[in-house]
Amino acid sequence: MSKKRANGEGSIRKRKDGRWEGRYTAGRDPQTGKPIYKNVLGKTQGEVREKLKRAMEDNKKVDVTKTGQYTVAQWCWLWHENYCKPAVKDTTAEYYRSYIEHHMVPNIGSIKLNKLTTLDLQKFYNQTRQSGRAEKYKGMEDRSLSVRTVRWLHAMLRQCLEQAVRERLIPYNPANSCRLPPKERHEPHILPPEKIGAYLAAAEEHGVLAMF
């Protein structure tokens, strides 16, 4: 089977099964020193050439010796302990700990960090929005989470994955392309005219009448 160089980097060949394969060296094993090879597949030579180009560009952004080292759960806990807790208030750190324990670990925790996709996260957010609340009472019917909580989950996970990008564990942040539910709008509560007098009297009693 003949091989063809793709822009001087990697190699492309046609396999016996009719598909095209692009192969490239992703780095070297730190223990054995042997090359680490990876590949991409496609139906046409042109398709594989494009896939090979993207794969090699992404490979430059990661440390291939570490990319398979963590699951999502392992990285979330490591990030929480070493990057989150020292930088935020105790109450915020506790919220994040609860999010990791009750939402991320059961749903996406077993996925390898370098295999996590935007679609995985989108499904996670959608499922959590519909039925992510813990069942506190037997027969509890409404287990939907508020939009605010889902958006907080996303904000935390985006920070967590951004740190993974900085450490070259993943080439890009899959959370950046997710679509979130719009923020909830709360209708203002209008004070009835018959209660305005009592309201202003209370304000005067507390010394804040000038503000109102």
Buried (B, 14 or more C-beta within 10 A) or exposed (E): EEEEEBEEEBBBBBEEEEBBBBBBBBBEEEEEEEEBEBBBEBEEBEBBBBBBBEBBEEBEEBEBBBBEEBBBBBBBBBBBEEBBBEEBEEEBBEBBBEBBBBBBBEBBBEBBBBEBEBEBBBBBBBBBBEEBBEEEEEEEEEEBBEBEBBBBBBEBBBBBBBBBBEEBBBBBBBBEEBEBBEEEEEEEEEEEEEEEEEEEEEBEEEEEEEEE
